[in-house]
Amino acid sequence: MSGIANSDCKPESVEATPTDSQQTGKEEAIIIVDDVRRDPHIEYHFTGAEIVRDIVVGLSDGLTVPFALTAGLASLGNSRFVVLAGMAEVVAGSIAMGLGGYLAGRSELEHYESEYEREKKEVQDVPDREEDEICELFEPYGLDRQSLEPLLDRLKANPVKWVEFMMKYELNLERPDASRTWISALTIGGSYFLGGLVPLVPYMVVANSYTALYISCASTLFVLLVFGYVKGRVMGVKSPLRSAVEMTLVGGIASAVAFGIATAMPHP
């Protein structure tokens, strides 16, 4: 009977404890996560410099040229005439700037393709000379031909990569993105159009062209200041305020010169 009574007793619960290997693995995982969180060397690089460049080109021209035109026409005392002439210039200017951006992108792409074919032919016809050029590229860094033999062997085994290597490191040419032509055209043209509206809007809402001229001057300088600051922040420059002042001064001087030329011209 005692044996039966003992069989009815519930077994004692045994608490599972992690093995040494499991505990060590867990501690290593925690250390790795903590190291990642505490790692201060996280590189952030701005990769939209080309778009910012296109915006700067389009917006600065859009602020300067229409301002000079409208300021010169303001002396006629007719805001409606200023608006009509200004809108015509803004639309035509944005189309011309967009086409210029497109043609510039196409020219860059065609230049790369031409140099690529030339470099491809040189790799096929005079590989020894191309090897010497690679050695010359790395010579200032203290690398002789013997230390570069593994690299040369890998490149000779892959002629396509060899040509791309020479394009990038010998000619400093990156393959342009074919879609950049249209992106650049739309960015420059659109920026020019938006920039051209800034000095033009005051003439749309103020009947007195002289009063509108003062508002146009103030709004143009203000937009130059704000855009210069935003550009500096986006590009990560040390002093965005300096970038703002610089753009305001450059745009203001360009606008003043254009305005002076426009007003010096004989009026009908």
Protein Blocks (a to p, Z undefined) as FASTA:
>chain_A
ZZmmmmmpccddddddddfklmmmmmmmmmmmmmmmmmmbbcdddfklmmmmmmmmmmmm
mmmmmmmmmmmmmmnopaklmmmmmmmmmmmmmmmmmmmmmmmmmmmmmmmmmmmmmmmm
mmmmmmmlmmmmmmmmmmmnopafklmmmmmmmmmmmmmlmmmmmmmmmnopacddfklm
mmmmmmmmmmmmmmmmmmmmmmmmmmblmlmmmmmmmmmmmmmmmmmmmmmmmnopablm
lmmmmmmmmmmmmmmmmmmmmmmpccZZ
